[in-house]
Each structure stands twice: as structure tokens, then as C-alpha cells.
């Protein structure tokens, strides 16, 4: 993996938006620009008749689809065609908030995986309660004792609902720009809460088994 100077990571998200749009030319963006409400991750959002739009599927390589054999937390996302990990945990956000996860820059439709077996306990849907920041999102109570949160998804994998049991490395969703990233800023917002959903978030980056295909900014 390649490490980039930290002072560049604050502008990387916007700088790579054009490249991501080029990679996914012809795709339908599902993003919104609203960000006024805090995400209360102990409630389940959703609204009747509201659902995510289809994502664009990317080719799945046989060697880097699911990475992770070192004993660290399994990397939660397909690494091709784009994988740039921002070291932005605890960065300041609007409204006096702190960033409780890291952002993994990608292209529209890259696949999102479970780092642990467990149960999907939280789901937000665009247009539903508490979805203005996160957009489409999953919360996973892992059998390993951690709670994982995945936000800005373009859509969810078929057949999954709140209460679904999942296995380690299972496909649960696809990367998008829903919530508050801004149209075309495709990335996965990823959080780890050791001990469960009610516990404080920690920096995921030192815990992740980051594949060599990814850059760290």
C-alpha cells in the first residue's frame, strides 16, 4: 500500500470525484446534499415506497474481491477499480461533530462486505428517518463483539433485511454517494465500535487489513 502526505487528504475526496464519474459513466447518481440532521444510529430509518436506485456492478477480480488473512479486521470493500483510504477519523464536521469513521474512496457500485459474521440490526433508507447524513446505510452487530456501520450506499444486496444473519465476507451492499457526500463523491463511510453499538467509535485504520492495492491518504 502507498502512504500519501496527510495534508492532501482533506481535498482528495473532491479531487477524485471527476475520476469516479468517468469510471462509472452512464450510471445514475443517488446522492443528496442534505446534512442538517445528526445520524442517530440506534433507530431504524425507512419510509414506505422509498428505496435505493440500482448500482452499477464492477468486474470482480478473483484475487482482491475479499482481502484479509493477517488476523486484523477484514477490509470491508471491493478494492477495484478504485481504493483510496482517507485517514480522517476524528476530523471536524459541520455542527461541531467529529468524524466517527474513515472514508474509503471508490467508484459507484463497488461491493461492500461484512468484516465479521453477525446480525444486521440497523438500516437507513434515503428519504427515511435519520438518513440525511448517512444516506442508505447498514449497521452490523458482529459476532466478534464489534459494531460496524456502513454509510453512503447506492443500494443494498438483495434479500437482506434488519435481523438478517450474515457471514464474514458476505456481500451486503454497493458503494454510492447517498446522504451528504455530494453527487459523484463515491465512497464508503466505515465505523468500528468495539463492544457494541452503544460504545464509542475508534479509528478503524490501525485495525484493518488494508490490501496492497489500496492507497492510504
C-alpha positions as CSV (number, residue, x, y, z in Angstrom):
1,X,0.0,0.0,0.0
2,X,1.1,3.6,-0.6
3,X,1.0,6.3,2.0
4,X,0.3,9.9,0.9
5,X,1.0,13.1,2.8
6,X,-1.7,13.8,5.3
7,X,-2.2,17.4,4.2
8,X,-3.6,16.2,0.9
9,X,-6.4,14.0,2.2
10,X,-8.8,16.8,3.0
11,X,-9.0,17.7,-0.7
12,X,-8.7,14.2,-2.1
13,X,-12.5,13.4,-2.0
14,X,-13.4,16.3,-4.2
15,X,-10.4,15.9,-6.4
16,X,-11.2,12.3,-7.3
17,X,-14.9,12.9,-7.9
18,X,-14.4,13.5,-11.6
19,X,-12.3,10.3,-12.0
20,X,-15.0,8.3,-10.2
21,X,-17.7,9.8,-12.5
22,X,-15.6,8.8,-15.5
23,X,-15.2,5.3,-14.3
24,X,-19.0,5.0,-13.8
25,X,-20.1,6.9,-16.9
26,X,-23.7,6.5,-17.6
27,X,-24.6,5.5,-14.0
28,X,-27.5,7.1,-12.1
29,X,-26.4,9.1,-9.1
30,X,-28.5,8.6,-6.0
31,X,-26.9,11.4,-3.9
32,X,-28.4,14.2,-1.9
33,X,-26.7,17.2,-0.4
34,X,-28.7,17.5,2.8
35,X,-26.8,17.3,6.1
36,X,-28.8,19.1,8.7
37,X,-29.7,16.2,11.0
38,X,-27.4,14.1,13.1
39,X,-27.4,10.4,12.5
40,X,-28.9,8.6,15.5
41,X,-27.7,5.1,14.8
42,X,-29.9,3.5,17.5
43,X,-33.0,4.0,15.4
44,X,-34.1,2.3,12.2
45,X,-34.9,4.6,9.3
46,X,-37.1,4.0,6.4
47,X,-40.2,5.2,4.6
48,X,-42.9,3.3,2.7
49,X,-42.3,3.3,-1.0
50,X,-38.8,4.8,-0.7
51,X,-35.8,2.7,-1.9
52,X,-32.4,3.0,-3.3
53,X,-31.7,3.0,-7.1
54,X,-29.7,0.3,-8.8
55,X,-25.9,0.5,-8.7
56,X,-23.5,-0.2,-11.5
57,X,-21.8,-3.5,-10.9
58,X,-18.0,-3.6,-11.4
59,X,-15.9,-6.6,-12.6
60,X,-15.0,-8.7,-9.6
61,X,-11.3,-9.9,-9.6
62,X,-10.6,-13.3,-8.3
63,X,-7.7,-12.3,-6.0
64,X,-8.7,-9.0,-4.4
65,X,-12.5,-9.2,-4.0
66,X,-12.2,-10.1,-0.3
67,X,-8.8,-9.4,1.2
68,X,-7.6,-10.2,4.7
69,X,-5.7,-13.1,6.1
70,X,-3.5,-11.5,8.8
71,X,-5.8,-11.7,11.7
72,X,-6.8,-8.0,11.5
73,X,-10.4,-6.8,10.7
74,X,-11.4,-7.9,7.2
75,X,-11.3,-5.0,4.7
76,X,-15.0,-4.2,4.1
77,X,-14.9,-3.4,0.4
78,X,-14.0,-4.5,-3.1
79,X,-10.7,-2.9,-4.0
80,X,-11.1,-2.4,-7.7
81,X,-11.2,-0.3,-9.7
82,X,-10.5,2.4,-7.0
83,X,-9.4,2.1,-3.4
84,X,-8.1,5.2,-1.6
85,X,-8.4,5.2,2.2
86,X,-8.6,8.5,3.9
87,X,-7.0,8.7,7.4
88,X,-9.7,11.1,8.5
89,X,-11.0,9.7,11.8
90,X,-11.9,12.4,14.3
91,X,-11.7,15.2,11.7
92,X,-14.1,18.1,12.4
93,X,-17.5,18.1,10.7
94,X,-20.4,20.6,10.5
95,X,-22.4,21.3,13.6
96,X,-19.5,20.6,15.9
97,X,-19.4,16.9,15.1
98,X,-16.3,14.7,14.8
99,X,-15.9,12.2,12.0
100,X,-16.5,8.8,13.7
101,X,-15.1,6.6,10.9
102,X,-12.9,6.7,7.9
103,X,-13.8,7.1,4.2
104,X,-12.8,4.7,1.5
105,X,-12.9,6.4,-1.9
106,X,-14.1,4.2,-4.7
107,X,-16.3,4.1,-7.8
108,X,-20.1,3.7,-8.0
109,X,-21.2,0.1,-7.3
110,X,-18.0,-1.4,-5.7
111,X,-19.1,-4.2,-3.4
112,X,-19.3,-3.8,0.4
113,X,-18.6,-6.9,2.6
114,X,-19.1,-7.8,6.3
115,X,-15.8,-7.8,8.3
116,X,-17.4,-10.3,10.7
117,X,-20.3,-12.7,10.9
118,X,-23.2,-11.2,12.8
119,X,-26.7,-9.7,12.5
120,X,-27.8,-6.6,10.6
121,X,-29.5,-4.5,13.3
122,X,-29.8,-1.1,11.7
123,X,-30.9,0.1,8.2
124,X,-31.3,3.6,6.9
125,X,-33.0,4.3,3.6
126,X,-32.8,7.5,1.6
127,X,-35.8,9.6,2.4
128,X,-36.4,7.9,5.7
129,X,-35.8,8.9,9.3
130,X,-32.2,10.0,10.2
131,X,-30.8,9.3,6.7
132,X,-29.8,12.8,5.7
133,X,-26.2,12.4,6.6
134,X,-25.7,8.6,6.1
135,X,-27.9,8.0,3.1
136,X,-28.5,4.3,2.7
137,X,-26.7,2.6,5.5
138,X,-26.3,-0.7,7.4
139,X,-25.4,-1.3,11.0
140,X,-23.9,-4.8,11.9
141,X,-23.6,-6.3,15.3
142,X,-20.7,-8.6,14.8
143,X,-20.2,-11.9,16.4
144,X,-16.7,-10.7,17.2
145,X,-18.2,-8.1,19.7
146,X,-17.8,-5.1,17.4
147,X,-20.5,-2.9,15.9
148,X,-19.8,-1.9,12.3
149,X,-21.5,1.0,10.4
150,X,-21.5,1.3,6.6
151,X,-22.9,4.6,5.0
152,X,-23.5,6.3,1.7
153,X,-24.5,3.1,-0.1
154,X,-26.1,3.2,-3.5
155,X,-28.2,0.1,-2.8
156,X,-28.5,-2.9,-0.5
157,X,-27.8,-6.5,-1.5
158,X,-30.9,-8.4,-2.4
159,X,-32.7,-10.4,0.2
160,X,-31.3,-8.7,3.3
161,X,-33.4,-7.0,6.0
162,X,-33.0,-5.9,9.6
163,X,-32.5,-9.1,11.5
164,X,-30.7,-10.9,8.7
165,X,-27.8,-13.2,9.8
166,X,-24.7,-12.7,7.7
167,X,-21.3,-14.5,7.4
168,X,-17.9,-13.0,7.4
169,X,-17.1,-11.5,3.9
170,X,-20.7,-11.6,2.8
171,X,-21.9,-9.0,0.2
172,X,-24.3,-6.6,1.9
173,X,-24.4,-3.5,-0.3
174,X,-22.8,-1.4,-3.0
175,X,-20.9,1.9,-2.7
176,X,-22.6,5.1,-3.6
177,X,-22.9,8.8,-2.8
178,X,-26.2,8.9,-0.9
179,X,-26.5,11.2,2.1
180,X,-24.2,14.2,2.4
181,X,-21.1,13.4,0.4
182,X,-22.2,15.4,-2.7
183,X,-23.1,13.9,-6.1
184,X,-20.2,11.8,-7.6
185,X,-18.2,11.6,-4.4
186,X,-18.5,7.8,-4.2
187,X,-17.1,6.4,-1.0
188,X,-17.8,4.0,1.9
189,X,-18.0,5.6,5.3
190,X,-16.9,2.9,7.7
191,X,-17.1,2.8,11.5
192,X,-16.0,0.3,14.2
193,X,-17.5,0.4,17.7
194,X,-15.7,-2.2,19.9
195,X,-18.1,-3.7,22.4
196,X,-21.3,-2.8,20.5
197,X,-23.4,0.0,19.0
198,X,-23.7,2.0,22.3
199,X,-19.9,2.1,22.7
200,X,-17.6,4.8,21.4
201,X,-16.2,4.6,17.8
202,X,-12.4,4.0,17.4
203,X,-10.2,4.7,14.5
204,X,-10.7,1.7,12.1
205,X,-7.5,2.3,10.1
206,X,-5.0,0.6,12.5
207,X,-7.4,-2.4,12.9
208,X,-8.0,-3.0,9.2
209,X,-6.2,-5.5,7.0
210,X,-5.7,-2.9,4.2
211,X,-4.9,-4.6,0.9
212,X,-1.7,-3.6,-1.0
213,X,-4.0,-2.4,-3.9
214,X,-5.2,0.5,-1.8
215,X,-3.5,3.9,-1.1
216,X,-3.7,5.5,2.3
217,X,-4.0,9.3,2.4
